[in-house]
């Protein structure tokens, strides 16, 4: 995976995310992962931010909009998909497009969590320290017991809109019950 950074704000954002990931990974007080009660929750009504570029780092908007974006609690009754990203990254934007498309298909069967690495909430910091790989985008998928099924940095597909690998990962998480 190659990340091409074409602007100073993008360089600053990437470096800040890397430093933040290292610092949070070493924090002892970040605490255990919070587990949500059974049922719906997490980030909801996910959409893409307007004006995103999928070919350069020009967008200063975090790529995903929605409700409940501050939630950092993993599910106790279903798989949890966690998206880590920042603004100013076309790789993040393209993976966000896939994540939002997966949300549209799996909203009733998967808990979705979205972490803006520039502004993680106190509930999300344990997620960052445990699952963030130091590169954007990073995607983690947990089974209903909190076991890691997938945790990788980079895009999950070569083609825009291709969510087939994400669907395979979620199917594997469902089987891990």
Beta strands, then each sheet from edge to edge (+ up, - down):
strand 1: 44-48
strand 2: 64-67
strand 3: 79-85
strand 4: 110-116
strand 5: 138-142
strand 6: 148-153
sheet 1: 1+ 2-
sheet 2: 4+ 3+ 5- 6+
end
